[in-house]
Amino acid sequence: MKKLVLLLACTVIATSAFAQGTINFTNMKPSKKIITDASGANLEGGFAQLYAGTTADNLAAVGSPVAFYSGTKAGFFKGGVVDSGLSGTVAGFFQVVAWKGADSFDAATETGMSNVLSLTPGNSAASPPGLPADLAGLEAFSLTVIPEPGTIALAVLGLAAFFVRRRK
């Protein structure tokens, strides 16, 4: 009997040690919101990452990046249940970022961001545990091409040459 009580106590303590706010990280639920690349095609070969925070101005990456599906499910991703690191009892702010052309958002050649969502994540510490919150209100978005620094420098040099030539 003591072993059973000890096992139950350990289970309760271990469960409460997990973070409480969970999010169902997918753009396929509750409504399908497709993400496209810069050319307008459904995104394949890219990644999505969930950002979360207590305010809309201090969002940080949570969980791991998730690859987009290819073929008939291109433009969609499913990352499963992600621990947001926020309390499951108050609303938090969430945003989905997507990219293509690199392993990280900062190094990518095409990037995009969703609208910022205010949601109350699922409370996994409740009894019984709450279901993870869906990304309700997520809007479809597309990636944009980020120009290389060399392209911008060339444009600035061209404008400078134009103004110098115009003065003479």
C-alpha positions in Angstrom: 0.0 0.0 0.0 2.9 2.4 0.8 4.4 1.7 -2.6 1.1 2.6 -4.3 0.8 5.9 -2.4 4.4 6.7 -3.1 3.9 5.9 -6.8 0.8 8.1 -6.9 2.6 11.0 -5.2 5.6 10.8 -7.6 3.2 10.8 -10.6 1.4 13.9 -9.3 4.7 15.7 -8.6 6.1 14.7 -12.0 3.0 15.8 -13.8 3.0 19.2 -12.1 6.6 19.7 -13.0 5.7 19.9 -16.7 4.9 23.4 -18.1 1.3 24.0 -18.2 0.5 25.9 -21.4 0.2 23.7 -24.5 -0.6 24.6 -28.1 -1.6 22.3 -31.0 1.0 23.6 -33.5 -0.5 23.0 -36.9 -2.2 25.1 -39.6 -4.6 22.3 -40.5 -6.9 22.8 -37.5 -9.4 24.4 -36.7 -9.5 25.6 -40.3 -6.9 25.0 -43.0 -4.8 28.1 -43.6 -2.3 27.5 -46.4 1.1 29.1 -46.5 2.6 29.9 -49.9 6.2 30.8 -51.0 7.2 34.0 -52.7 6.1 32.8 -56.1 2.6 32.0 -54.8 3.0 28.2 -54.9 2.1 26.1 -51.9 5.2 26.0 -49.6 7.3 22.8 -49.9 10.8 22.3 -48.4 10.4 25.0 -45.8 10.1 25.1 -42.0 7.7 26.6 -39.5 8.4 27.6 -35.9 6.1 28.7 -33.1 6.9 31.9 -31.2 5.2 32.6 -27.8 5.4 35.3 -25.2 3.5 37.2 -22.4 3.2 40.3 -24.6 3.1 40.7 -28.4 6.5 42.5 -28.3 8.5 39.8 -26.5 7.9 36.7 -28.5 10.6 33.9 -28.4 10.9 30.6 -30.3 9.4 27.6 -28.5 9.6 23.9 -29.5 11.5 22.8 -32.6 11.1 23.9 -36.2 8.8 21.7 -38.2 9.1 20.8 -41.9 6.3 21.5 -44.3 4.6 18.6 -46.1 5.2 18.1 -49.8 3.0 16.9 -52.6 -0.8 17.2 -52.1 -0.3 18.6 -48.6 2.2 21.3 -49.6 1.6 24.5 -47.7 0.7 22.7 -44.5 2.7 21.6 -41.4 1.9 19.6 -38.3 4.2 20.0 -35.3 2.1 18.2 -32.6 1.6 19.6 -29.1 4.1 22.2 -28.2 4.8 23.4 -24.6 4.6 27.2 -24.8 6.3 27.8 -21.5 3.4 30.0 -20.5 0.8 29.4 -17.8 -2.3 27.5 -18.9 -4.6 29.8 -17.0 -3.9 33.2 -18.7 -3.8 34.3 -22.3 -0.5 34.5 -24.1 0.6 35.7 -27.5 1.6 33.4 -30.4 3.0 33.8 -33.9 4.0 31.3 -36.6 7.1 32.1 -38.6 8.0 30.2 -41.8 11.1 30.2 -44.0 12.7 28.5 -47.0 16.2 28.2 -48.2 18.1 27.6 -45.0 18.1 25.7 -41.7 17.2 28.7 -39.6 14.9 31.7 -39.9 17.8 34.2 -39.7 19.8 32.7 -42.6 16.8 32.1 -44.9 16.3 33.7 -48.3 12.5 33.6 -48.1 10.7 34.4 -44.8 7.2 35.2 -43.6 5.2 35.7 -40.4 1.6 35.1 -39.4 -0.6 37.5 -37.5 0.0 37.6 -33.7 -2.7 35.5 -31.9 -3.9 36.0 -28.3 -4.9 32.6 -27.0 -5.2 30.8 -23.7 -3.1 27.7 -24.0 -4.3 24.3 -22.8 -3.7 23.7 -19.1 -1.9 20.4 -18.7 -1.7 20.7 -15.0 -5.5 20.9 -14.5 -7.4 17.8 -13.2 -8.3 16.4 -15.7 -5.6 17.9 -18.0 -6.9 20.3 -20.5 -6.6 19.8 -24.2 -4.0 21.9 -26.1 -5.3 25.1 -27.6 -5.6 25.3 -31.4 -4.2 28.2 -33.3 -7.7 29.7 -33.8 -7.5 32.9 -35.8 -4.4 32.0 -37.7 -4.5 33.7 -41.2 -2.9 32.4 -44.4 0.3 34.2 -45.4 3.1 34.1 -47.9 6.8 34.3 -47.8 8.7 37.2 -49.3 12.2 37.1 -50.8 14.9 38.8 -48.8 17.3 40.6 -51.0 21.0 39.8 -50.6 23.2 42.6 -49.1 25.1 42.8 -52.4 21.9 43.7 -54.3 21.1 46.5 -51.9 24.7 47.8 -52.0 24.6 47.7 -55.8 21.4 49.7 -55.8 22.8 52.3 -53.5 25.9 52.7 -55.7 23.7 53.1 -58.7 21.7 55.9 -57.1 24.9 57.6 -55.9 26.3 57.5 -59.5 23.1 58.9 -60.8 23.2 61.9 -58.5 26.9 62.5 -59.2 26.3 62.4 -62.9 23.2 64.7 -62.6 25.3 67.4 -60.8 27.8 67.7 -63.7 
